[in-house]
């Protein structure tokens, strides 16, 4: 299948199909009736690059991943598969789960790939210990842990060695879960012209928050705290989910734990932002983008 024909098929179906994996099936089965040739198209580099490009344009943010396995070859297999999907970001790999716990105390993770049989702490013990579990996919040589994994709400269960086709199916499940997850529907609300508020859940109630009242947002371990002109509001959300719902022209991530309202900034001194009595540090990761965004007059 040529690049032009791939693009034509994928572009034609991209608008009405939310699942990028479904786009592959549409293109394949519209053209080919010999199922034995399907694997060729999954391995076709041009085809993969084009449909992933379309998918990432329609998908609003990167999925931040970590991988845990005491088998170096298994980790390499996961790394190589992640590298082929442009909206997956591999933050780090670990050969034991204890190091992953320390990392997750500092970084926000959307998806975990983990083996089960590991020394000191098994993958299932690790997942069971998390107070707030991200999406996770079990990658194991053994089938016998599947029931326990799905009882912990695993998104999928991959048996080693897995094909890239099977890996794509697992990632597509995660993507669909994220797209359909609507704990606050702030993202959809923010797309409505003229809407200056969002709804969030807090203390068993749904509360309307006026966007203009938000000074900044602080990400805590299990909660997000919205600091408003009146009072702070706690909600059980990830900072990333809330970031997607706030108007991007008015809010900006300046730290892994902070989003600020640009029109509420009083002063900026070196890497510190002052909003009222609050001081927020701009991390090195976001510093250049932040300074480019505010563009002080010269």
C-alpha positions in Angstrom: 0.0 0.0 0.0 1.5 3.3 -1.0 1.9 6.3 1.3 -0.7 8.3 -0.6 -3.3 5.5 -0.4 -2.5 5.1 3.3 -3.1 8.8 3.9 -6.3 8.8 1.9 -7.8 5.9 3.8 -6.7 7.1 7.2 -7.7 10.7 6.6 -11.1 9.7 5.3 -11.9 7.7 8.5 -10.0 9.7 11.1 -12.7 12.2 11.8 -15.5 9.7 12.6 -13.3 7.1 14.2 -11.9 7.9 17.7 -9.9 4.7 17.9 -6.7 4.8 16.0 -6.4 1.0 16.0 -9.8 0.8 14.4 -8.4 3.0 11.6 -5.9 0.3 10.9 -8.6 -2.3 10.6 -10.7 -0.1 8.3 -7.8 0.5 6.0 -6.8 -3.2 6.0 -10.1 -4.8 5.5 -11.3 -2.2 2.9 -8.3 -3.2 0.8 -7.4 -6.8 1.6 -9.5 -9.9 2.1 -6.6 -12.2 2.8 -6.2 -12.2 6.5 -2.8 -13.8 6.2 -1.5 -10.5 4.8 -2.6 -8.4 7.8 0.6 -8.8 9.7 2.5 -7.2 6.9 0.6 -4.0 7.2 1.1 -3.9 11.0 4.8 -4.1 10.3 4.8 -1.6 7.4 6.8 1.4 8.6 5.1 4.0 6.4 1.6 2.8 7.4 2.4 2.8 11.2 4.0 6.3 11.0 1.0 7.8 9.1 -1.8 6.4 11.3 0.1 7.2 14.5 0.6 10.8 13.2 -3.1 11.2 12.7 -3.8 9.6 16.0 -1.5 11.8 18.0 -3.0 14.9 16.4 -6.5 13.9 17.6 -5.2 12.8 21.0 -4.7 15.8 23.2 -1.7 14.8 25.4 1.1 12.4 26.0 0.6 9.2 28.1 3.4 9.1 30.6 4.7 5.6 31.2 7.1 3.6 33.3 8.1 0.0 32.9 9.1 -2.5 35.6 10.8 -5.8 35.0 13.9 -7.6 36.3 14.4 -9.1 32.9 16.5 -6.7 30.8 15.4 -8.2 27.5 11.7 -7.8 28.4 12.3 -4.1 29.3 14.0 -3.6 26.0 11.0 -5.1 24.2 8.6 -2.8 26.0 10.9 0.2 25.3 11.1 -0.5 21.6 7.3 -0.9 21.4 6.7 2.4 23.2 9.1 4.2 20.9 7.0 3.4 17.9 3.9 5.1 19.3 4.3 8.9 19.3 1.8 9.7 22.1 3.5 7.4 24.6 6.3 9.0 26.7 8.6 6.5 28.6 9.7 8.3 31.7 11.9 5.6 33.1 12.5 1.8 33.4 13.1 -0.1 36.6 14.4 -3.5 37.5 12.6 -3.6 40.8 9.3 -2.1 42.1 10.7 -0.3 45.1 12.6 2.1 42.9 9.4 2.7 41.0 7.5 3.6 44.2 10.1 6.3 45.0 9.9 7.7 41.5 6.1 7.9 41.6 6.2 9.9 44.8 7.9 12.6 42.7 6.5 12.2 39.2 3.1 11.9 37.7 2.6 8.6 35.9 -0.4 7.7 33.6 0.5 4.1 32.7 2.5 1.3 34.3 3.9 -1.7 32.5 5.0 -4.3 35.0 6.0 -7.9 35.3 4.6 -10.1 38.1 7.4 -12.4 39.2 10.1 -10.1 40.6 12.3 -10.5 43.7 11.5 -8.6 46.9 8.2 -7.2 45.7 6.0 -8.7 43.0 4.2 -6.6 40.4 0.8 -7.4 42.0 2.0 -6.6 45.5 3.4 -3.3 44.1 0.1 -2.4 42.4 -1.9 -3.4 45.5 0.2 -1.1 47.7 -0.6 2.0 45.6 -3.2 4.3 47.1 -4.1 5.7 43.7 -3.2 3.4 40.8 -2.6 4.7 37.3 -3.7 2.6 34.4 -1.5 -0.5 34.2 -0.8 -3.4 31.9 0.7 -6.7 33.2 3.5 -8.1 31.0 4.2 -11.7 32.1 5.3 -15.1 30.9 2.6 -16.7 33.1 -1.1 -16.8 32.5 -2.0 -17.8 36.0 -1.9 -14.3 37.4 -4.5 -12.9 35.0 -7.5 -13.3 37.4 -5.8 -11.4 40.2 -4.5 -8.8 37.8 -8.0 -8.0 36.5 -9.4 -8.0 40.0 -7.0 -5.1 40.5 -8.5 -3.5 37.4 -5.7 -4.2 35.0 -6.3 -2.6 31.6 -4.8 -5.5 29.8 -2.6 -8.6 30.2 0.3 -9.2 27.8 2.0 -12.6 27.5 5.7 -12.6 26.7 6.8 -12.5 24.0 4.1 -10.2 22.6 3.8 -8.9 19.0 3.6 -5.2 18.2 0.1 -5.8 17.0 -0.9 -7.1 20.4 0.9 -4.2 22.1 -1.1 -1.7 20.0 -4.4 -3.3 21.1 -3.4 -2.9 24.7 -2.4 0.7 24.3 -5.6 1.4 22.4 -7.6 0.2 25.4 -5.8 2.6 27.7 -6.4 5.4 25.2 -10.1 4.7 25.1 -10.3 4.5 28.9 -8.6 8.0 29.1 -10.8 9.4 26.4 -14.0 8.1 28.0 -13.1 8.9 31.6 -15.1 11.9 32.6 -14.7 12.6 36.3 -15.0 16.2 35.7 -15.7 16.8 32.0 -13.8 20.0 32.3 -12.2 19.4 28.9 -15.5 19.3 27.1 -16.8 22.3 29.0 -13.8 24.4 28.2 -14.4 23.9 24.4 -17.8 25.6 24.6 -17.3 29.3 23.5 -18.1 31.8 26.3 -18.1 29.2 29.1 -16.2 30.7 32.0 -16.7 27.9 34.5 -16.0 24.2 35.1 -17.7 21.6 37.3 -15.7 19.5 39.7 -16.6 17.0 42.4 -15.6 17.8 46.0 -16.9 16.5 49.3 -19.5 14.4 47.6 -20.9 17.5 45.8 -20.5 18.8 42.3 -19.3 22.4 42.5 -19.2 25.1 39.9 -15.9 26.9 39.8 -15.6 30.2 37.9 -12.4 30.0 35.9 -11.6 33.7 36.6 -11.6 32.9 40.3 -8.8 30.4 40.0 -5.4 31.8 41.1 -3.4 28.6 40.7 -3.8 24.8 40.9 -1.6 22.6 43.2 -1.1 18.9 42.6 -1.0 16.9 45.8 -0.3 13.2 46.2 -3.9 12.0 45.8 -5.7 15.2 45.2 -5.7 18.5 43.3 -6.2 21.8 45.2 -7.7 24.7 43.3 -6.7 27.9 45.0 -9.4 30.4 44.3 -10.0 34.1 45.3 -12.4 32.9 48.0 -11.1 29.6 49.3 -9.1 26.5 48.3 -11.1 23.5 46.9 -9.9 19.9 47.0 -10.9 17.4 44.4 -9.8 13.8 43.6 -8.3 14.4 40.2 -4.9 14.3 38.5 -3.3 17.5 37.7 -3.0 16.4 34.1 -6.8 15.9 33.8 -7.5 19.3 35.2 -4.9 20.9 32.9 -6.8 19.5 29.9 -10.0 21.2 31.1 -8.7 24.7 31.7 -8.4 27.3 28.9 -4.8 27.0 27.6 -4.7 30.7 26.7 -5.2 31.6 30.4 -3.4 28.9 32.3 0.0 27.3 32.1 1.9 24.5 33.8 5.1 25.9 35.4 6.0 22.9 37.6 5.1 19.3 37.9 2.9 20.3 40.8 1.6 23.7 39.7 -0.6 25.3 37.1 -0.9 29.1 37.3 -3.5 31.6 36.0 -1.3 33.9 33.9 -3.6 36.9 34.5 -3.2 36.5 38.3 0.6 36.8 38.4 1.7 39.8 40.4 5.5 39.5 40.1 8.2 37.2 38.7 11.6 37.2 40.2 14.2 34.8 38.8 12.4 31.4 39.0 9.7 32.5 41.5 6.1 33.6 40.7 4.2 35.7 43.2 0.4 35.4 43.3 -0.9 37.4 46.2 0.7 35.9 49.3 1.7 32.7 47.5 5.1 32.0 46.0 5.4 29.3 43.3 8.6 28.0 41.8 9.1 27.6 38.1 11.0 24.4 37.5 13.8 24.2 35.0 11.7 21.9 32.8 9.1 24.7 32.2 11.2 27.8 32.6 12.0 28.6 28.9 8.5 27.9 27.7 7.1 30.1 30.5 9.4 33.0 29.8 8.6 32.8 26.1 4.9 32.8 26.9 4.8 35.9 29.1 7.0 37.9 26.7 7.8 41.0 28.8 7.9 44.3 27.0 11.4 45.7 26.2 
